Amino acid sequence: MISFNTIPTALRYPGAYIEIDGSQAGLGEDIPGVLLVGLKDAGGTAPAGEIVRIASVADAVAKAGAGSMLAQMAEAYRKVDKVLDLYMLPYSLLVANNLATGSITVSKINSEAGTLALYIDGKLVNISLDINQTNAAVANAIALAINTDTAVNIVATAVLSEVQLTSKMPGLISNNIDIRLGVYGEALPAGLELIIAGMSGGSGAPVMGDLTTIIGQKWFKYVALGLNDAATLAAWNTESKLRYAPPVQAGFRVFTAMRGDYATAAAFGETKNYEHISMLSLGLNPTTPWEAAAIVCAAAAPKLYNNPVESLEGIALPGMIGLSYHDWTQANSLLFKGMSIMQIAKDGSCSIKRLISMYQFRPDGSTDDAYLDINAAEVMERIRYEQRIGAIKRFVGTAAAKTNEGYRPGLRITTVDDVRAYLLSTYKHWLMQEKGWVQDYEFYKTNLVVEQDATNPSRFNYLDTPVILSPFYVLAGRAQFRKTAVL
């Protein structure tokens, strides 16, 4: 007896009745959602603390404000990835927090006319100078050029021979605004000498609020986190664990970045233990941490979504400016301290070297590399999703029985053997042969346990042991050479 959904059993009126059931037909997947988290400014129309869709870079500028952290993140992201759906979670500038300040002092004037190539966060601000201008005139020219450029996060005031710099965005993150000359080797006009005091003094960060309520039911698979203070990371770590676990089962990977030398990166990384957060060590390069977070997210997210077990090494990071970086010893050390690394080519272009999570320790403090590569949590989430969706398609609307005792074909009854067969088939034919995410089918089959719950006959329990593939990063060989062939 075949079970029907809509055709009644009590049916005598003549006719041909055929119900259409599309429950087994679905094959496609949605476009993943990417969430940018950062600061807006007063000119942005988006309400603070609420997630909004980004239709374009221009839309991000309107909603977050021109030159704001989020506007810069959106532009940086879309230069790399133009496919995945983009949203942003804006936070207002905290006026009560201290603004970072710095300065540029003109110590000697130029003896020839020329152009001063000043870079703020890697963005070029050109200042045209006449010959033998006074120190004050040069300072005025620098301040005017900075204030005219809406792309930079600095307000400048000329006081005699000094240009006083104040960040537009308050908070601890504003200390990361980079100021330097001649990023690409541009020479100063002859005779000109400047003294730069880097940005410092910014403090505070926005409170993330109730992220569970803010995010709601939307599944964002990837997050670019423009803020990197400890409290913000802790809040997103808590939310990532909540969403990774049942009943939500809609986790995400978070990408963020920090500027600092080796000692700073090592000290920061080894105090964290976050399996769903990947933090790139920028070294002391010009790109802002918030733009770097967006760039890394845009580079890694499509690759992870296409195949979560493949290595991310070598993926280009367009828009990242690389001038110098950690040496081999330091970079290798950071990979044992929860910090991800990039590599810089001779032309300054950057690419991913290895993206790891910040997870390093079990609860007892012992070292644990279960979630070392960001791929591990990603592939397990994807395996679970495939198992869940397949189970829903196959078992929803059926009855539960421990064993098949000769039920007539067509009856919608699920048994322990049916669940076991489904899991084995999914593992072998879909996850292993088709997707290439897992291996060692015989081990999986031998260790698979399926049972009907002893106290709730409507529930089946199972324990499986998927053996996931790992991204390939290291080839080690030993060349034992000889000068003669000895038999």
Helices and strands as residue ranges (DSSP letters): E 33-39, E 52-53, H 57-64, H 69-80, E 85-91, E 101-108, E 114-120, E 123-129, H 135-148, E 154-159, E 162-167, G 172-176, E 179-181, E 193-200, H 211-215, E 220-225, H 230-244, E 253-258, H 262-269, E 277-281, H 289-306, H 328-334, E 339-344, E 350-354, H 374-395, E 399-400, E 413-414, H 416-425, I 426-434, E 438-439, H 441-447, E 449-452, E 460-463, E 467-468
